[in-house]
Structures are given as C-alpha cells and as structure tokens.
Amino acid sequence: MPWTREVRRGDRDDEPAGDRTVRRSGRRGAGTSTLLLFVAVGALLAGTTVATTTTFGDRTSSPAALSTTSAPSQPAPAEAEGPAASTSAVTTTPSVDPCTAKIASLPLRARLAQLLVVGVDPSGPADALAAVQGEQVGGIFIGGDHTGLLSAGALAPVHAAAALPLTVAVDDEGGRVQRLDAIAGPMPSARSMAADLSPAEVRAVARQRGQAMRERGVTTDLAPVVDTSAQPDRTVIGDRSFSPDPDTALGYALAFAEGLHDAGVTPVLKHFPGHGNTTGDSHLGAVRSPPLDALRGADLVPYRHITRFGEVVVMLGHVDVPGLTGGRPATLSPEAYTLLRGEFGFTGPAMTDDLGAMRAVTDLMGLPDAVTQALVAGADIALWSSGGRLPEVLDHLERAVAAGTLTPARVDEALRRVLAAKQVC
C-alpha cells in the first residue's frame, strides 16, 4: 500500500489478533414414607432459592453457566420402588453466545462498516471524526507526513465517538517504512536490526515504539514483515525483510511482535503468502511469486508457527502465486484464504493490503468492487489508505448482500473475528 512516512521519500510501501442435562438417580429400597419426608423437606428448602444473573461487561452468565453451591450437599433422596419410580431430569437454559447477541444487535450497514479500515487526513481529527460519527467505521489508517492526528491527544475524541472499539493503524516497520520517526526518532530497517541487534534487543525496540503508539491512541501496527528476501535493499521488500533465511526471519519477526504486544499494540504480519521474492512491485502493477511449492520452503515457513505470535492480524499481499491463486492477487483469491485458514490454522482476522492505491488491484477494478470481492473471497478487514468513498463502498456492499453475492453468513463470520480481536466478545 502507499507509504505513510518514510525516512527517504519517493518510495512506496504497503501500509496500512449444550444443553447440559443433570440426571440424578436415587437409591432404591427406602420406602414410600421416606420419600414423602424428603419431598416435604425439599419443598421447604425450595422456597429459599434465588436465581441470579451475573454480568461481566458485555458478557452475561445465566445461573446455568455458573457453578454455584447455595446450600450444603445432602444425600440423594431414595426413590420409591415399583412402576412409579423414575429418574428426574433437570435441563438448564444455555447461555447466549455474547458475540452472536452483539452481531444480531447491529444493523447490516453497521456490520459491514466494522469490516473496513479507511485512510484519514493525518493533520487533525476532523476527517477521522466524520468517518466514525457518520458511518461508525471499524478502523482508520493514519498515513502521510503530518503528525497532527498523533499529537496533543487529537485521537481521544475520535475514540470517544466510536460505539465499538476503534482500530487505529499506522505503518511503522523501520527503515524506509516508518510513521513515528518525527515523534519517537528513527528506527533501523528490519535487515539492519537482524544484522546488528539480538532478538531480545529488537523486542525492546518494538516495545518502546509500541509504547509511543499507545500513548497517542494507536492500537495497531502494520508490522512486522515476515517475508523472506535476499533482494537489494530498495526493492519492494528488500531491507524490509529480516532475512532470506526463514528461521532467522521467524525469530526476529517474533521478537518484534512480542515487543508490540508488550506495549498493548496489535501486530499485523505481512504479506501472506509471500512478497519477498516476487517479479515486481504490487504498487506499480501485477506481480508473481515463485510457485506455491517453493514458497513452502521460504516465505510460508513463519506461518507454520502462527500460534507463537499470539493474537495478530495477517495481511494478504496482492501477489499472484502459481499453483494457488489462478492469476489473481491473493487478496481476491478464495484459495489463498483457504490456505491460511486450513493448512496454517489461522483463526484471527485476515486483512487486505491497500485496495485503493496499488495497481496490482486498481488496474483490475474499482475500489467498491475490490472491497466486495475481497470480503467474498475470505477477507475480514478491507483496507484502503487513500481515504474517502466510505458511503459509496458501504452502499455497494449492501447491494452485494441484497443480490446474494456477499452472503450474510460471510459478513457475520468476518465480523465475529473482528469483534473477538477487539475483545468485544
């Protein structure tokens, strides 16, 4: 996606974790009179039982969901012998899944808006406030050179205007691609960090950077890059990669992600299935990676350890992978999302690279169609850094749902992942 803030300008970058039935069987042989005695006592005790509901934020637990003992345990009453004897069954009411309830409470347009991250004017809060107040967009992306929106508490009213937690994303990898250098100082490129620092030191660097983000209201960093690359520094990935060796890239990417987690910032791993060894730059046009089998021994290796990264987002790149995507960018390819979910077992949100300013996609279709096709293919978050067009995109998505192109089930599946990542449910 187009670069936000770079140390050297003029380059580009992609910017933007059952009914439960309790059965009780009595002991036989006590006789009918004993049974009547227990029934009478039970009736007296029943008058003192009070049902309670406990609420934890958005989560509500019914008595069926709580294991609470309200009286000392008593021996099980004996049952009468003969045909009248039976086993009593008490069926509890299942608690409502808080995510299902939350999703059901949202109108369709609000559900769709939560799946979008849109670029906003970085000079101040007005543009971001309009996006949040007007459409309750799920997230904003802060690019450009201006630091106004990252200064003097400017993001506070934007967060306050959001009915659901707002994702605020920046692109801060280090080297050519960094957004906070004017505020928090420069950060070395990934390649330089791997050459000069230990993983523990990289974790400390990322922690410090993450703290600077959180202090300003940023929740998400579109980093680290987990692509492997031996290409020259200034190529599309180049020095943005920690190493051409997948195990080294994995180790340093883990350290960087851990540092962000330490600071309370969500990392975004990129660019699945792998952009480090492609034929070109997806900002400038269509690109092709090595075949899928070759990626399995390189760029895809870190994703085999995806659970070690904790709660993260995975960004898909606009990369055509022979043997996988059938000539289309991975962001628009159902097969790419199936690979991520299936073989690599990723359960968190999947995010697109920039759909509005990278020619690997914009040469194929306009923004509303690109957002729709990405969500249909399996994306949970659609990103465009260029900003604007939010009502237009939402109108197009609503029509796609009405036409059956984008199913309500797909919308709710994506929204469930987004809300879980935001710890709403």
N, C-alpha and C positions, 0 to 999 in steps of 0.2 A: 504494500500500500504506500501512498506518497509519504515522503518523510515528514516528520514533525520538526524536530530541531536537530540539526547536525553541526558538528564542530566545523566541518568543511561543507559549505553549502554547494548546491548544484547537483548533488547526488540524490538518489531516491532510495526509499526503504519501505518496507511494508509495515504500516502501523495498524496499526490501530493504535471448582474445583462439587379365627373361625369360631365361628361359634364354638365356645368351649362348653361342653355339657358335663356337668359334675354329677356322677351317679353314686348314690350311697346305698349299700346293701346292709340290712340289719342281720342280727343273728337270730336264728330260729329257736323256738322252744320255750320262750319266756311266758307265753300265755296271753290271753286277751286282756285280762285285768291289768297286767303290767303295761301293756301297750297303751291302754286308756290313760294310765297315770302319766306316762311320758307325753302323750298328746296334750293333756291338760297343762303340764308344766311348760311345754313348748309354746302353747298359746299365750301364756302369761309373759314369757320372755319376748315373744314376737312383738308385743306392744312397745318395747323399748328400742326397737331397731330403727335407725335413721339412715336414709340413703343420702350420700354426699357426692358432689362433683368437684373435682379439683382442677383448676385452670393454671396452666403454665404458659404465659404469653398467648400465642396463637394456638397452643395445643391444649385440648380439653380431654381429661380422662374420666370416663364414667366409672361407677363402682365396679363394673365388670372388669375394667382394666387395671384396677388397683387390688393388690393382695393385702387386705387389712383384716385383722382379727379383732372383733369388737367384744368378745366375751371369752372366758376360759373354756378350753375344749372340754367336751362332755363325751362320755362313751356313746357309741351309736345305739339308738333305741332298738329293742328287739322287735321283730315283726311277728304278726300273727301267723299261725300255721294255717294251711288249707288254701282253698281257691281264692280267698280274699287277699292273701299275701301278694305283694307286688314290690317292684323296685322303683323308688321315686326318682324322677329326673328333673333337675333344675337347669334351665337354659338361660345363659346370660346374654344380654344385648351387646353385640360387638361395638367397639368404639369406632367412631367415624375417622377415617384417614384425614388428617388435617390438610394435606396437600389437595386431596380431592375436593374437600369443602372449600378451600381457598379458591381453587380454579373455578368451581361451579359458581362462586360469588361474583366472578368477573365477567363483564360483557365481552363479546367476541373481539371487539376492537381493542379493548384493554389487554386481552390475552396476546393479541398479535403485537401490540406495542412493546410488550415486555421482551419480545424476541429480537429487538432492534437496538443497535448501538450506532449513534449518528454523530458525525463531527460537528463541533460548535466553534463559534468565534472565540479565540483564546484571550482576547483583550479585556473581557469583562463578563459579567453574569447574564446580561440581557438575553443573548441568543439561547443559552442553556436553559434559562428560566422559561422562555417561550416554548421550548421543546417539552419540558417537563410539565408545565402548567397546562399547555394546550392539548397534549396527547398522552401524558404520563408514559413517556418513552422509557424503556428499560435501562438504557445506558447512554452516556455521552463519551465522546472521544475528544481529547484536547490535543490538537496539533499546532503547527505554526511556530513562530518565533516569540510571540508576545507572552509575557508571564503574568498579565493582569488577572486572569482567572485562577492562577495559582498563588496569588498574593493576598495579604490583608484579609483573610477569611472570606474571600469572594465566593467560594463554593458553598458556604454554610446555608444561605437562603435557597440555593438550588437543591441541596439535600433535603431541606425542610419542606420544599414544595412537592416532594415525591410521596405518593401514597404507599408505595412499596420501596424497599431499599434500592437506591440508585447505584448502578455501576458507573464509576468514573475511571476511564482508562487513559493511559499515556503509553508512549513507545520509548522505553529507556533501557537499551541494551548495553550502551557503552560504545566508545569509538565513534564511528560515523553516525550512529543512530542513538541519540540521547536527547532527552527533553528537559532535564533538570540541571543541565550544566551551568546555566546562568544563575541558578539558585543555590545548588549544592556542590558546584565545582565539577570539573570534567571527570569522566570515568573511562578507563582504558577499554580497548576493544576486547572482545572475547578471546581472540587469538593471542593478544598481548597478555591478558590475565593468565591464560593457561601456560604461557612461556615464563612468566615472571613471578607468579603467585602460587601458593598451595591452595588446595580446595578449601581449607579452613579460612584462609585469608580472603578468598573470593566470597565465601559465605558472609564474612564480616563486612566486606564492601557492599554486598547486596542488602544486608541488614541496615546499614547506615543509609543507603539510598532509599530503601523502603520506608524508613522512619521519616525521612524528609517528605515522602509522598503522603503518608498517612497524616502528618501534621497539617497538610494543605487540603485534605479531603479526597485524595486519590485512593481508589480501592484496588485497582488492577494495573499490572504492568505487562505489556505485550512482550514479554521476555521470560525465560531465555530461549535463544536459538539452539535447537538440538540437532540441526542439520550437520552432517559431516562434510568438510570441504578442504581440498588442497589447492583450490584455485587461487589466483592472485588476490591480494588484499581488496582491490577496488572493484572486483566483480560483484554480481548481485548479492552473493553470500560472502564469499571470500573471508575476510578477517572478522566477520560476524560469527563465524563458526569457531568453537573452541579448539577443534582438532579434526583432521581427516580420520583419525582412529576412533571408531565408535565407542570403545570403552572409555577412552580419555574424555571424549565429548560428553558421555553419560555422567562421568564423575564430576566434571566441572558444572554441567547443567544442573545436576542435583544440588550441588553446593549453592549455586546462585538462587535456585528455587527455595531452598531451605532458608536462606537469608531473607528473602521476601516474606516467607511465611512467618519468620521470627518477628517481623515488623507489622504483621497483620495485613499484608498485601497479597492478593491472589496472583500467582504466576500464570502466564499463557505460554505453553510450549508450542514452538513453530519450527518448520512448516510441514506438517504431515501431508503426504508420505515421504517427502524429502526434496529440498530445493537446492541442496549444496553442490550437485553435480549435473545441473541441467544445461541445456544447449544455449540458453539465453536468459533474459531478464523479463519476468512476467509483468513488470511495469510498462514495458515497451512493446510487448506482443506475446504471441503464443510461445510456450516453451515445452520442451520434452525432457524427461528424466531418463536415466537408464531403465531397462526393463524391471518389472516387479521383482523377479528373482535376484537381480543384482542389488536392489535396494534392501532386500532382506539381510544382506551381509554388511550393510553400511548404515544409511540414514534410518532404517527401521529398527535397528538394534536397541536404541534407547527406549523405544515404546514397548519393548518386551518387559521393561522394568517400570511400567507406568504407575503401578501401585506404590512404588517407593517415593514418588513425588508428592504424595498426599493429595489434597483437593486442589486440582488445577483445571484450567481450560486448555483444550487443544485447538490450535488454529490450523485449518487446512489451507494449503497453498494452491495457487492457480496453475497446477502442474499436470501436464498430460503424461500418464505413466503407461507405457506399453505393457499389455497384459493385464491391465486393471481398468483404466478409465475410458477406453474406446475412443480416443481422440478428443475428449472433452477435458476441461480443467477439473481437477479433483474436487474443487468446491461445489461443482454442479453434478458430480457423479455419485449416484447411489452406491456403486460398488466400493468407492473409497470410504464412505461412512460405514458400510458393512464390514470392511476390513478392520477399521478402527474399533468397532464395537465387538466384532466376533473374534478374530484371531488375537487381538491385543486386549480385549476385555475392558475397554474404557467405558465407564459409566457416567462420567461427568459431561458438562456441556461442550459441544463441538462448535467452533466459531469459524466463520469465513475470513479469509483475507479481504482486503478492501475491494468491494464490488462496484465502487463508483469512480475510481480513478486509476485503474490498472487495465491496460489494453488487452491483456490475455482474456479478459471478460468483456470489457466495453466494446471491443471490436466485434463481439458476437451478438450483443443485445443491450437494451437499455436497462437502467437501474431497477425499475419496478419488476421487470421480467426476471432479472438476475436474482433479486431478493426472493422472489416467489420460487424460482427453480431451485435455489439453494435450500430453502426450507423443505420443499417437496423431496429433495434428494436425501435429506437427513440432517442438515444443519440445525442447530438450536439457537444460534445467535448470528444474525446477519449484520455485517459492519460496512459502513461507508463513511470515509473520512471527509469527503467534500462537503457534507452538511446539506441542510435544506431538504425539500421534497418529501418531508415526513408525511403530511396528509395525503399526498399523491400515492406514496408507496402503500400506506395503510388502506386507501380506497381500493387499490389494485389487489391487495391481499384479501380483502373482504369479498371482492368479486370472485377471486380464485376459490375461496371456500364455498361460496354460493354455487359455483359451477362444478364443484367436486374435484377440482384439480388439486387443491390443498385440503386434505380432509381434517375435520375437527379432531380426530384421534391423533393425527400427526402434530397438530398445534398443541394439544394438551400434553403429548409426550415431551415435546421440546420445552414447554412451559414448566412442567414438573422438574426437569433438570435445572432450569434457570432458577426457579424458586428454591430448590434444595441448595444450590450453590450460594444463594443469598441468605440461607438459613431462615427462610420464611416458614418452611415446613420440612 
